[in-house]
Amino acid sequence: MTATDQPEREPHPTDRRAKQIVLTPTGKRRRATAVELLGAESPLTSLTATQQQALRDLLHAMAETQD
């Protein structure tokens, strides 16, 4: 499965009956990037609650015109 960078199945270290799913090196790098991005402060936090609501309203209005 590593050719497609999918998680690999490996024997469990203490239970011969079980398999464990492990990330490939590419998967580990992608996970680290995702965790870093999730921990980053959103640029939207600089907006006031009123500004955030106005932005939500505008995005909803835009989405409705796309239907």
BADRENZA-443843 format. One record per residue: z, x, y of N, C-alpha, C, O, CB in turn; residue number from 1. Coordinates in steps of 0.001 Angstrom, whole numbers, plus 500000, padded with zeros to 6 digits. Glycine has a CB too. Example, Ala and Ser with C-alpha at 12.3 -4.5 7.8 and 13.67 -1.06 7.14 Angstrom:
2
+--------+--------+--------+--------+--------+--------+--------+--------+--------+--------+--------+--------+--------+--------+--------+-----+
!   n.pz !   n.px !   n.py !  ca.pz !  ca.px !  ca.py !   c.pz !   c.px !   c.py !   o.pz !   o.px !   o.py !  cb.pz !  cb.px !  cb.py ! num !
+--------+--------+--------+--------+--------+--------+--------+--------+--------+--------+--------+--------+--------+--------+--------+-----+
! 507800 ! 513190 ! 494310 ! 507800 ! 512300 ! 495500 ! 507800 ! 513200 ! 496700 ! 508465 ! 514236 ! 496681 ! 509046 ! 511308 ! 495527 !   1 !
! 507080 ! 512850 ! 497750 ! 507140 ! 513670 ! 498940 ! 507870 ! 512900 ! 500030 ! 508039 ! 513409 ! 501138 ! 505725 ! 514084 ! 499402 !   2 !
+--------+--------+--------+--------+--------+--------+--------+--------+--------+--------+--------+--------+--------+--------+--------+-----+
***
This chain:
67
+--------+--------+--------+--------+--------+--------+--------+--------+--------+--------+--------+--------+--------+--------+--------+-----+
!   n.pz !   n.px !   n.py !  ca.pz !  ca.px !  ca.py !   c.pz !   c.px !   c.py !   o.pz !   o.px !   o.py !  cb.pz !  cb.px !  cb.py ! num !
+--------+--------+--------+--------+--------+--------+--------+--------+--------+--------+--------+--------+--------+--------+--------+-----+
! 500000 ! 500811 ! 498794 ! 500000 ! 500000 ! 500000 ! 500000 ! 500849 ! 501263 ! 499743 ! 500315 ! 502342 ! 501193 ! 499080 ! 500002 !   1 !
! 500268 ! 502109 ! 501180 ! 500370 ! 502923 ! 502382 ! 499038 ! 503100 ! 503091 ! 499013 ! 503430 ! 504277 ! 500936 ! 504266 ! 502040 !   2 !
! 497940 ! 502890 ! 502395 ! 496640 ! 503043 ! 503043 ! 496483 ! 502069 ! 504197 ! 495764 ! 502359 ! 505153 ! 495516 ! 502843 ! 502035 !   3 !
! 497140 ! 500923 ! 504126 ! 497057 ! 499936 ! 505193 ! 498324 ! 499913 ! 506044 ! 498535 ! 498989 ! 506830 ! 496799 ! 498558 ! 504609 !   4 !
! 499163 ! 500932 ! 505885 ! 500419 ! 501037 ! 506633 ! 501343 ! 499859 ! 506404 ! 502113 ! 499485 ! 507290 ! 500134 ! 501164 ! 508101 !   5 !
! 501271 ! 499279 ! 505232 ! 502169 ! 498194 ! 504869 ! 503470 ! 498781 ! 504325 ! 503483 ! 499919 ! 503856 ! 501508 ! 497251 ! 503828 !   6 !
! 504552 ! 498025 ! 504382 ! 505800 ! 498509 ! 503783 ! 505587 ! 498825 ! 502303 ! 504735 ! 498233 ! 501641 ! 506931 ! 497461 ! 503952 !   7 !
! 506372 ! 499762 ! 501807 ! 506260 ! 500176 ! 500415 ! 507431 ! 499628 ! 499605 ! 508529 ! 499432 ! 500126 ! 506203 ! 501711 ! 500308 !   8 !
! 507178 ! 499389 ! 498342 ! 508246 ! 498997 ! 497418 ! 508681 ! 500244 ! 496662 ! 507853 ! 500958 ! 496095 ! 507775 ! 497864 ! 496426 !   9 !
! 509973 ! 500498 ! 496660 ! 510530 ! 501649 ! 495952 ! 511692 ! 501185 ! 495098 ! 512304 ! 500155 ! 495382 ! 510982 ! 502754 ! 496942 !  10 !
! 511998 ! 501934 ! 494060 ! 513169 ! 501569 ! 493255 ! 514440 ! 501637 ! 494098 ! 514583 ! 502503 ! 494960 ! 513295 ! 502497 ! 492027 !  11 !
! 515350 ! 500721 ! 493837 ! 516643 ! 500736 ! 494515 ! 517421 ! 501936 ! 493992 ! 517376 ! 502219 ! 492794 ! 517436 ! 499393 ! 494284 !  12 !
! 518138 ! 502653 ! 494865 ! 518803 ! 503877 ! 494411 ! 519932 ! 503662 ! 493399 ! 520238 ! 504569 ! 492625 ! 519349 ! 504596 ! 495589 !  13 !
! 520554 ! 502479 ! 493391 ! 521683 ! 502270 ! 492471 ! 521486 ! 501111 ! 491503 ! 522281 ! 500942 ! 490578 ! 522933 ! 502035 ! 493260 !  14 !
! 520444 ! 500312 ! 491696 ! 520207 ! 499147 ! 490826 ! 518800 ! 499254 ! 490247 ! 517819 ! 498990 ! 490941 ! 520385 ! 497795 ! 491614 !  15 !
! 518702 ! 499639 ! 488982 ! 517397 ! 499847 ! 488354 ! 516561 ! 498575 ! 488304 ! 515335 ! 498646 ! 488212 ! 517579 ! 500385 ! 486956 !  16 !
! 517197 ! 497428 ! 488361 ! 516464 ! 496162 ! 488278 ! 515809 ! 495776 ! 489591 ! 514891 ! 494957 ! 489611 ! 517389 ! 495060 ! 487839 !  17 !
! 516265 ! 496351 ! 490670 ! 515827 ! 495908 ! 491999 ! 514843 ! 496883 ! 492619 ! 514811 ! 498068 ! 492287 ! 517025 ! 495733 ! 492920 !  18 !
! 514057 ! 496358 ! 493514 ! 513166 ! 497154 ! 494356 ! 513637 ! 496989 ! 495790 ! 514234 ! 495971 ! 496143 ! 511659 ! 496719 ! 494192 !  19 !
! 513371 ! 497978 ! 496602 ! 513665 ! 497851 ! 498028 ! 512384 ! 498070 ! 498804 ! 511494 ! 498804 ! 498374 ! 514764 ! 498859 ! 498476 !  20 !
! 512305 ! 497435 ! 499932 ! 511143 ! 497547 ! 500805 ! 511471 ! 498586 ! 501873 ! 512499 ! 498498 ! 502545 ! 510765 ! 496159 ! 501449 !  21 !
! 510590 ! 499565 ! 502019 ! 510814 ! 500619 ! 503021 ! 509581 ! 500730 ! 503909 ! 508459 ! 500465 ! 503477 ! 511128 ! 501992 ! 502339 !  22 !
! 509808 ! 501123 ! 505139 ! 508712 ! 501299 ! 506088 ! 508008 ! 502631 ! 505857 ! 508623 ! 503617 ! 505451 ! 509229 ! 501216 ! 507530 !  23 !
! 506727 ! 502638 ! 506121 ! 505964 ! 503886 ! 506123 ! 506303 ! 504627 ! 507410 ! 506923 ! 504047 ! 508301 ! 504412 ! 503621 ! 506005 !  24 !
! 505917 ! 505880 ! 507528 ! 506159 ! 506590 ! 508799 ! 505541 ! 505858 ! 510001 ! 506141 ! 505813 ! 511075 ! 505590 ! 508018 ! 508718 !  25 !
! 504352 ! 505288 ! 509820 ! 503734 ! 504516 ! 510905 ! 504586 ! 503308 ! 511238 ! 504792 ! 502998 ! 512412 ! 502307 ! 504072 ! 510523 !  26 !
! 505083 ! 502626 ! 510223 ! 505947 ! 501467 ! 510438 ! 507226 ! 501834 ! 511172 ! 507690 ! 501083 ! 512030 ! 506288 ! 500821 ! 509114 !  27 !
! 507797 ! 502986 ! 510839 ! 509007 ! 503438 ! 511524 ! 508737 ! 503714 ! 512996 ! 509554 ! 503385 ! 513855 ! 509563 ! 504692 ! 510852 !  28 !
! 507582 ! 504321 ! 513285 ! 507224 ! 504578 ! 514690 ! 507015 ! 503268 ! 515443 ! 507452 ! 503122 ! 516585 ! 505947 ! 505447 ! 514776 !  29 !
! 506350 ! 502327 ! 514802 ! 506115 ! 501022 ! 515447 ! 507423 ! 500286 ! 515689 ! 507604 ! 499663 ! 516735 ! 505182 ! 500154 ! 514588 !  30 !
! 508338 ! 500355 ! 514721 ! 509644 ! 499714 ! 514895 ! 510373 ! 500346 ! 516066 ! 510957 ! 499633 ! 516882 ! 510494 ! 499825 ! 513607 !  31 !
! 510353 ! 501678 ! 516169 ! 511033 ! 502359 ! 517271 ! 510445 ! 501944 ! 518618 ! 511178 ! 501740 ! 519586 ! 510937 ! 503881 ! 517100 !  32 !
! 509130 ! 501821 ! 518673 ! 508474 ! 501395 ! 519919 ! 508888 ! 499969 ! 520270 ! 509181 ! 499675 ! 521429 ! 506931 ! 501488 ! 519789 !  33 !
! 508914 ! 499088 ! 519280 ! 509302 ! 497692 ! 519524 ! 510744 ! 497601 ! 520012 ! 511039 ! 496858 ! 520948 ! 509125 ! 496853 ! 518247 !  34 !
! 511635 ! 498350 ! 519384 ! 513037 ! 498328 ! 519798 ! 513174 ! 498846 ! 521227 ! 513949 ! 498306 ! 522016 ! 513903 ! 499169 ! 518836 !  35 !
! 512426 ! 499885 ! 521553 ! 512462 ! 500427 ! 522911 ! 511974 ! 499392 ! 523927 ! 512578 ! 499218 ! 524985 ! 511606 ! 501701 ! 523001 !  36 !
! 510886 ! 498714 ! 523597 ! 510344 ! 497703 ! 524513 ! 511300 ! 496525 ! 524668 ! 511451 ! 495989 ! 525766 ! 508983 ! 497206 ! 524015 !  37 !
! 511942 ! 496122 ! 523583 ! 512882 ! 495004 ! 523655 ! 514117 ! 495350 ! 524476 ! 514747 ! 494472 ! 525065 ! 513298 ! 494579 ! 522256 !  38 !
! 514454 ! 496620 ! 524512 ! 515618 ! 497047 ! 525275 ! 515323 ! 497296 ! 526738 ! 516242 ! 497445 ! 527543 ! 516185 ! 498278 ! 524676 !  39 !
! 514047 ! 497343 ! 527089 ! 513679 ! 497602 ! 528481 ! 514018 ! 496399 ! 529351 ! 513939 ! 495254 ! 528906 ! 512180 ! 497940 ! 528596 !  40 !
! 514386 ! 496668 ! 530569 ! 514709 ! 495578 ! 531484 ! 513428 ! 494886 ! 531922 ! 512443 ! 495539 ! 532264 ! 515494 ! 496099 ! 532711 !  41 !
! 513452 ! 493598 ! 531908 ! 512290 ! 492816 ! 532297 ! 512094 ! 492876 ! 533808 ! 513064 ! 492820 ! 534564 ! 512438 ! 491361 ! 531832 !  42 !
! 510846 ! 492990 ! 534245 ! 510599 ! 492961 ! 535690 ! 510936 ! 491602 ! 536293 ! 511085 ! 491482 ! 537509 ! 509143 ! 493309 ! 535984 !  43 !
! 511053 ! 490594 ! 535461 ! 511375 ! 489253 ! 535962 ! 512838 ! 489130 ! 536384 ! 513199 ! 488185 ! 537086 ! 511061 ! 488210 ! 534899 !  44 !
! 513683 ! 490070 ! 535966 ! 515096 ! 489974 ! 536343 ! 515306 ! 490194 ! 537836 ! 516359 ! 489848 ! 538372 ! 515917 ! 490984 ! 535557 !  45 !
! 514309 ! 490769 ! 538512 ! 514444 ! 490960 ! 539958 ! 514196 ! 489660 ! 540723 ! 514494 ! 489575 ! 541914 ! 513474 ! 492040 ! 540441 !  46 !
! 513651 ! 488647 ! 540041 ! 513413 ! 487350 ! 540684 ! 514688 ! 486522 ! 540695 ! 515507 ! 486612 ! 539781 ! 512286 ! 486582 ! 539965 !  47 !
! 514847 ! 485721 ! 541728 ! 515981 ! 484806 ! 541763 ! 515725 ! 483683 ! 540755 ! 514613 ! 483531 ! 540250 ! 516203 ! 484233 ! 543207 !  48 !
! 516756 ! 482909 ! 540471 ! 516602 ! 481789 ! 539545 ! 515556 ! 480803 ! 540060 ! 514787 ! 480249 ! 539275 ! 517948 ! 481074 ! 539336 !  49 !
! 515525 ! 480587 ! 541359 ! 514539 ! 479680 ! 541955 ! 513127 ! 480231 ! 541787 ! 512201 ! 479486 ! 541468 ! 514845 ! 479453 ! 543448 !  50 !
! 512964 ! 481522 ! 542000 ! 511655 ! 482143 ! 541831 ! 511209 ! 482101 ! 540357 ! 510037 ! 481864 ! 540066 ! 511689 ! 483599 ! 542338 !  51 !
! 512140 ! 482330 ! 539448 ! 511813 ! 482263 ! 538024 ! 511362 ! 480853 ! 537637 ! 510416 ! 480687 ! 536868 ! 513027 ! 482688 ! 537173 !  52 !
! 512041 ! 479848 ! 538170 ! 511659 ! 478468 ! 537880 ! 510283 ! 478166 ! 538453 ! 509472 ! 477508 ! 537801 ! 512698 ! 477488 ! 538444 !  53 !
! 510012 ! 478637 ! 539659 ! 508703 ! 478426 ! 540272 ! 507607 ! 479083 ! 539437 ! 506534 ! 478508 ! 539257 ! 508683 ! 478980 ! 541708 !  54 !
! 507874 ! 480278 ! 538931 ! 506910 ! 480960 ! 538077 ! 506666 ! 480176 ! 536793 ! 505522 ! 480023 ! 536364 ! 507396 ! 482371 ! 537749 !  55 !
! 507741 ! 479677 ! 536176 ! 507594 ! 478845 ! 534958 ! 506737 ! 477625 ! 535250 ! 505843 ! 477282 ! 534476 ! 508982 ! 478400 ! 534420 !  56 !
! 507017 ! 476971 ! 536374 ! 506254 ! 475774 ! 536733 ! 504770 ! 476102 ! 536918 ! 503907 ! 475364 ! 536444 ! 506821 ! 475146 ! 538019 !  57 !
! 504478 ! 477197 ! 537599 ! 503085 ! 477600 ! 537796 ! 502404 ! 477924 ! 536465 ! 501259 ! 477528 ! 536242 ! 503013 ! 478814 ! 538729 !  58 !
! 503094 ! 478632 ! 535592 ! 502500 ! 478979 ! 534293 ! 502260 ! 477734 ! 533449 ! 501239 ! 477634 ! 532769 ! 503407 ! 479959 ! 533532 !  59 !
! 503197 ! 476782 ! 533489 ! 503009 ! 475526 ! 532766 ! 501790 ! 474775 ! 533322 ! 500975 ! 474251 ! 532562 ! 504285 ! 474645 ! 532863 !  60 !
! 501678 ! 474729 ! 534639 ! 500551 ! 474035 ! 535262 ! 499228 ! 474701 ! 534871 ! 498248 ! 474012 ! 534589 ! 500710 ! 474018 ! 536799 !  61 !
! 499199 ! 476018 ! 534853 ! 497999 ! 476738 ! 534445 ! 497647 ! 476445 ! 532984 ! 496479 ! 476256 ! 532645 ! 498191 ! 478243 ! 534651 !  62 !
! 498658 ! 476411 ! 532133 ! 498435 ! 476155 ! 530716 ! 497879 ! 474740 ! 530492 ! 497025 ! 474526 ! 529632 ! 499745 ! 476345 ! 529931 !  63 !
! 498373 ! 473795 ! 531273 ! 497897 ! 472421 ! 531118 ! 496436 ! 472281 ! 531525 ! 495716 ! 471462 ! 530954 ! 498754 ! 471470 ! 531940 !  64 !
! 495987 ! 473064 ! 532499 ! 494582 ! 472967 ! 532915 ! 493652 ! 473606 ! 531889 ! 492446 ! 473360 ! 531910 ! 494384 ! 473633 ! 534282 !  65 !
! 494199 ! 474422 ! 530994 ! 493380 ! 475071 ! 529956 ! 493093 ! 474128 ! 528778 ! 492198 ! 474394 ! 527976 ! 494087 ! 476339 ! 529446 !  66 !
! 493843 ! 473041 ! 528674 ! 493664 ! 472103 ! 527546 ! 492462 ! 471250 ! 527703 ! 492180 ! 470417 ! 526842 ! 494857 ! 471224 ! 527389 !  67 !
+--------+--------+--------+--------+--------+--------+--------+--------+--------+--------+--------+--------+--------+--------+--------+-----+
***
